[in-house]
Amino acid sequence: MFLRSPKPFSRRPTELLIGVGFFVAVAACAVTALLVPDTQVEVRFAAMGVAACLYAVVAADLWAAAVTGVLAWTLATGFLTHPVGELNVTGGSDGIRLLGIMGISLAGGSMGSIGGERI
């Protein structure tokens, strides 16, 4: 006997959305590394933020959006700032970039969640 009612059936599990978000972040990192020059670090971070936001809108899951934002930040910090692949956090500017990518990713996840409930 259940002490509480079982969870309703979820069409898309969060774990699967996080895995897809990882591949989206890796693909965005690869495309950004090919198309944006090394000297334009902020443009590279903006491209990663936009990719994370667009995926979060489609996923419509705040947990997946948050994890995808962190993954996008780590990939951008490790491969787009330092081309040798070192995750080297240098201080305040990296913290601001993390907050920026997380903010835009969570905003996209919120918009996707709100838009999905209206339908």
DRENLO-915936 format. One record per atom (N, C-alpha, C): residue number from 0; residue in one letter; atom name; x, y, z. Coordinates in steps of 0.02 Angstrom, whole numbers. Example, Ala and Ser with C-alpha at 12.3 -4.5 7.8 and 13.67 -1.06 7.14 Angstrom:
2
   num   residu   atome        x        y        z
     0        a       N      660     -284      390
     0        a      CA      615     -225      390
     0        a       C      660     -165      390
     1        s       N      642     -112      354
     1        s      CA      684      -53      357
     1        s       C      645        2      394
END
This chain:
119
   num   residu   atome        x        y        z
     0        m       N       42      -58        0
     0        m      CA        0        0        0
     0        m       C       45       62        0
     1        f       N       28      111      -42
     1        f      CA       66      172      -46
     1        f       C       45      220        9
     2        l       N       95      251       40
     2        l      CA       80      303       88
     2        l       C       62      368       53
     3        r       N       85      375       -6
     3        r      CA       68      432      -48
     3        r       C       58      407     -119
     4        s       N       27      446     -158
     4        s      CA       12      424     -226
     4        s       C       77      419     -266
     5        p       N       82      372     -313
     5        p      CA      142      366     -353
     5        p       C      150      426     -400
     6        k       N      211      437     -423
     6        k      CA      225      493     -467
     6        k       C      187      483     -533
     7        p       N      163      537     -562
     7        p      CA      130      530     -627
     7        p       C      182      512     -680
     8        f       N      158      483     -733
     8        f      CA      202      462     -788
     8        f       C      232      523     -821
     9        s       N      298      524     -826
     9        s      CA      333      579     -858
     9        s       C      353      557     -928
    10        r       N      337      599     -976
    10        r      CA      352      582    -1045
    10        r       C      427      580    -1059
    11        r       N      463      626    -1030
    11        r      CA      536      630    -1041
    11        r       C      572      631     -974
    12        p       N      608      578     -957
    12        p      CA      644      579     -893
    12        p       C      702      629     -893
    13        t       N      713      659     -836
    13        t      CA      764      710     -829
    13        t       C      833      682     -845
    14        e       N      847      620     -825
    14        e      CA      912      590     -838
    14        e       C      928      587     -913
    15        l       N      878      570     -952
    15        l      CA      888      568    -1024
    15        l       C      900      638    -1052
    16        l       N      863      686    -1027
    16        l      CA      871      755    -1050
    16        l       C      940      782    -1033
    17        i       N      967      763     -975
    17        i      CA     1035      784     -956
    17        i       C     1086      754    -1004
    18        g       N     1077      690    -1021
    18        g      CA     1123      658    -1068
    18        g       C     1122      690    -1137
    19        v       N     1063      706    -1161
    19        v      CA     1057      741    -1225
    19        v       C     1087      811    -1220
    20        g       N     1078      844    -1163
    20        g      CA     1107      910    -1152
    20        g       C     1183      908    -1155
    21        f       N     1213      854    -1129
    21        f      CA     1285      846    -1133
    21        f       C     1308      844    -1206
    22        f       N     1274      805    -1247
    22        f      CA     1293      801    -1318
    22        f       C     1281      867    -1354
    23        v       N     1229      903    -1336
    23        v      CA     1217      969    -1365
    23        v       C     1273     1017    -1347
    24        a       N     1295     1016    -1284
    24        a      CA     1349     1060    -1262
    24        a       C     1415     1042    -1297
    25        v       N     1429      978    -1305
    25        v      CA     1491      958    -1339
    25        v       C     1489      979    -1413
    26        a       N     1432      969    -1445
    26        a      CA     1425      990    -1515
    26        a       C     1431     1065    -1522
    27        a       N     1400     1103    -1476
    27        a      CA     1405     1176    -1479
    27        a       C     1477     1198    -1468
    28        c       N     1513     1165    -1423
    28        c      CA     1583     1182    -1411
    28        c       C     1625     1169    -1473
    29        a       N     1614     1113    -1506
    29        a      CA     1652     1097    -1566
    29        a       C     1638     1146    -1622
    30        v       N     1575     1163    -1633
    30        v      CA     1558     1210    -1686
    30        v       C     1585     1279    -1670
    31        t       N     1579     1300    -1607
    31        t      CA     1605     1365    -1587
    31        t       C     1680     1369    -1595
    32        a       N     1715     1316    -1578
    32        a      CA     1788     1315    -1585
    32        a       C     1809     1320    -1658
    33        l       N     1769     1292    -1702
    33        l      CA     1785     1295    -1773
    33        l       C     1769     1363    -1805
    34        l       N     1715     1394    -1783
    34        l      CA     1690     1453    -1818
    34        l       C     1712     1520    -1787
    35        v       N     1724     1522    -1722
    35        v      CA     1740     1585    -1689
    35        v       C     1815     1586    -1673
    36        p       N     1850     1640    -1692
    36        p      CA     1922     1644    -1680
    36        p       C     1939     1642    -1605
    37        d       N     2001     1621    -1590
    37        d      CA     2025     1614    -1521
    37        d       C     2023     1680    -1483
    38        t       N     2032     1735    -1517
    38        t      CA     2037     1799    -1483
    38        t       C     1969     1825    -1457
    39        q       N     1914     1799    -1481
    39        q      CA     1848     1822    -1462
    39        q       C     1817     1775    -1409
    40        v       N     1845     1779    -1349
    40        v      CA     1825     1733    -1295
    40        v       C     1753     1745    -1274
    41        e       N     1733     1808    -1269
    41        e      CA     1665     1823    -1246
    41        e       C     1613     1801    -1298
    42        v       N     1629     1807    -1361
    42        v      CA     1583     1783    -1414
    42        v       C     1577     1707    -1409
    43        r       N     1631     1673    -1394
    43        r      CA     1628     1601    -1385
    43        r       C     1583     1582    -1327
    44        f       N     1589     1617    -1271
    44        f      CA     1546     1603    -1214
    44        f       C     1473     1620    -1229
    45        a       N     1462     1673    -1266
    45        a      CA     1393     1691    -1285
    45        a       C     1362     1637    -1329
    46        a       N     1401     1609    -1374
    46        a      CA     1376     1556    -1417
    46        a       C     1358     1494    -1376
    47        m       N     1399     1478    -1327
    47        m      CA     1384     1421    -1284
    47        m       C     1321     1434    -1242
    48        g       N     1313     1496    -1218
    48        g      CA     1254     1514    -1180
    48        g       C     1191     1510    -1221
    49        v       N     1194     1533    -1283
    49        v      CA     1136     1529    -1327
    49        v       C     1118     1456    -1342
    50        a       N     1169     1415    -1354
    50        a      CA     1155     1344    -1367
    50        a       C     1123     1311    -1306
    51        a       N     1147     1325    -1246
    51        a      CA     1118     1297    -1185
    51        a       C     1047     1322    -1175
    52        c       N     1035     1386    -1190
    52        c      CA      968     1414    -1183
    52        c       C      919     1382    -1232
    53        l       N      939     1375    -1294
    53        l      CA      894     1345    -1344
    53        l       C      878     1273    -1326
    54        y       N      927     1236    -1302
    54        y      CA      913     1168    -1282
    54        y       C      866     1167    -1221
    55        a       N      876     1212    -1175
    55        a      CA      834     1215    -1115
    55        a       C      762     1230    -1133
    56        v       N      751     1273    -1183
    56        v      CA      682     1287    -1205
    56        v       C      650     1224    -1232
    57        v       N      687     1186    -1272
    57        v      CA      660     1125    -1301
    57        v       C      649     1072    -1248
    58        a       N      697     1066    -1201
    58        a      CA      692     1014    -1150
    58        a       C      636     1029    -1100
    59        a       N      626     1092    -1084
    59        a      CA      573     1114    -1038
    59        a       C      579     1079     -970
    60        d       N      640     1074     -945
    60        d      CA      654     1042     -880
    60        d       C      708     1084     -846
    61        l       N      692     1110     -787
    61        l      CA      739     1155     -753
    61        l       C      802     1119     -729
    62        w       N      796     1057     -706
    62        w      CA      856     1020     -686
    62        w       C      902     1007     -745
    63        a       N      874      986     -800
    63        a      CA      914      975     -860
    63        a       C      944     1040     -884
    64        a       N      907     1095     -879
    64        a      CA      934     1161     -899
    64        a       C      993     1181     -856
    65        a       N      987     1170     -790
    65        a      CA     1041     1189     -745
    65        a       C     1104     1148     -758
    66        v       N     1096     1083     -767
    66        v      CA     1154     1040     -779
    66        v       C     1185     1055     -847
    67        t       N     1144     1067     -897
    67        t      CA     1170     1085     -963
    67        t       C     1207     1151     -961
    68        g       N     1183     1198     -921
    68        g      CA     1219     1261     -912
    68        g       C     1287     1252     -882
    69        v       N     1292     1210     -830
    69        v      CA     1357     1196     -799
    69        v       C     1403     1160     -848
    70        l       N     1376     1112     -885
    70        l      CA     1416     1077     -935
    70        l       C     1441     1124     -989
    71        a       N     1398     1169    -1011
    71        a      CA     1419     1217    -1063
    71        a       C     1474     1263    -1036
    72        w       N     1468     1283     -972
    72        w      CA     1519     1326     -943
    72        w       C     1586     1289     -937
    73        t       N     1585     1227     -913
    73        t      CA     1648     1190     -906
    73        t       C     1681     1178     -973
    74        l       N     1641     1161    -1023
    74        l      CA     1670     1150    -1090
    74        l       C     1698     1215    -1119
    75        a       N     1661     1269    -1110
    75        a      CA     1685     1334    -1135
    75        a       C     1748     1356    -1099
    76        t       N     1749     1346    -1033
    76        t      CA     1808     1366     -994
    76        t       C     1868     1322    -1011
    77        g       N     1856     1258    -1020
    77        g      CA     1911     1212    -1032
    77        g       C     1938     1213    -1103
    78        f       N     1893     1219    -1152
    78        f      CA     1915     1211    -1221
    78        f       C     1913     1275    -1263
    79        l       N     1872     1323    -1243
    79        l      CA     1867     1383    -1284
    79        l       C     1910     1440    -1257
    80        t       N     1922     1441    -1191
    80        t      CA     1967     1491    -1163
    80        t       C     2039     1468    -1167
    81        h       N     2050     1406    -1147
    81        h      CA     2117     1375    -1148
    81        h       C     2116     1318    -1199
    82        p       N     2141     1329    -1259
    82        p      CA     2136     1279    -1312
    82        p       C     2170     1212    -1296
    83        v       N     2211     1208    -1244
    83        v      CA     2245     1145    -1228
    83        v       C     2199     1098    -1189
    84        g       N     2141     1120    -1170
    84        g      CA     2093     1077    -1136
    84        g       C     2100     1077    -1060
    85        e       N     2127     1129    -1031
    85        e      CA     2134     1133     -958
    85        e       C     2076     1172     -929
    86        l       N     2043     1144     -879
    86        l      CA     1991     1181     -844
    86        l       C     2025     1222     -790
    87        n       N     2039     1285     -807
    87        n      CA     2076     1330     -764
    87        n       C     2032     1389     -746
    88        v       N     2006     1390     -685
    88        v      CA     1963     1444     -663
    88        v       C     2008     1499     -636
    89        t       N     2001     1559     -665
    89        t      CA     2046     1613     -649
    89        t       C     2019     1664     -600
    90        g       N     1955     1661     -585
    90        g      CA     1929     1708     -535
    90        g       C     1861     1737     -553
    91        g       N     1855     1802     -542
    91        g      CA     1791     1836     -548
    91        g       C     1760     1833     -617
    92        s       N     1800     1838     -669
    92        s      CA     1772     1837     -736
    92        s       C     1741     1769     -752
    93        d       N     1772     1716     -729
    93        d      CA     1743     1649     -740
    93        d       C     1679     1640     -699
    94        g       N     1676     1669     -640
    94        g      CA     1615     1666     -600
    94        g       C     1558     1704     -633
    95        i       N     1573     1761     -662
    95        i      CA     1522     1800     -697
    95        i       C     1498     1761     -759
    96        r       N     1543     1729     -794
    96        r      CA     1523     1689     -852
    96        r       C     1480     1630     -831
    97        l       N     1497     1599     -775
    97        l      CA     1455     1543     -750
    97        l       C     1385     1568     -734
    98        l       N     1380     1624     -699
    98        l      CA     1315     1652     -683
    98        l       C     1276     1671     -746
    99        g       N     1311     1696     -795
    99        g      CA     1278     1715     -858
    99        g       C     1250     1655     -895
   100        i       N     1291     1603     -903
   100        i      CA     1269     1544     -939
   100        i       C     1214     1508     -899
   101        m       N     1221     1504     -833
   101        m      CA     1169     1473     -792
   101        m       C     1104     1513     -795
   102        g       N     1110     1578     -793
   102        g      CA     1050     1620     -795
   102        g       C     1012     1613     -860
   103        i       N     1048     1615     -916
   103        i      CA     1014     1610     -980
   103        i       C      986     1539     -991
   104        s       N     1022     1490     -966
   104        s      CA      998     1421     -972
   104        s       C      935     1410     -930
   105        l       N      935     1434     -868
   105        l      CA      875     1427     -826
   105        l       C      817     1469     -852
   106        a       N      831     1526     -881
   106        a      CA      778     1566     -912
   106        a       C      746     1528     -970
   107        g       N      788     1496    -1010
   107        g      CA      762     1456    -1065
   107        g       C      721     1397    -1041
   108        g       N      745     1363     -987
   108        g      CA      707     1308     -959
   108        g       C      640     1330     -930
   109        s       N      640     1389     -900
   109        s      CA      577     1417     -873
   109        s       C      529     1432     -929
   110        m       N      554     1462     -982
   110        m      CA      510     1478    -1039
   110        m       C      483     1414    -1071
   111        g       N      524     1363    -1076
   111        g      CA      500     1300    -1104
   111        g       C      449     1267    -1059
   112        s       N      458     1271     -994
   112        s      CA      410     1241     -946
   112        s       C      344     1279     -947
   113        i       N      347     1344     -949
   113        i      CA      286     1384     -950
   113        i       C      249     1373    -1016
   114        g       N      286     1372    -1070
   114        g      CA      255     1362    -1136
   114        g       C      224     1293    -1143
   115        g       N      254     1243    -1112
   115        g      CA      228     1175    -1116
   115        g       C      165     1166    -1075
   116        e       N      156     1205    -1021
   116        e      CA       97     1198     -980
   116        e       C       36     1230    -1011
   117        r       N       46     1278    -1055
   117        r      CA      -11     1310    -1087
   117        r       C      -44     1266    -1139
   118        i       N       -6     1222    -1168
   118        i      CA      -33     1180    -1221
   118        i       C      -80     1128    -1195
END
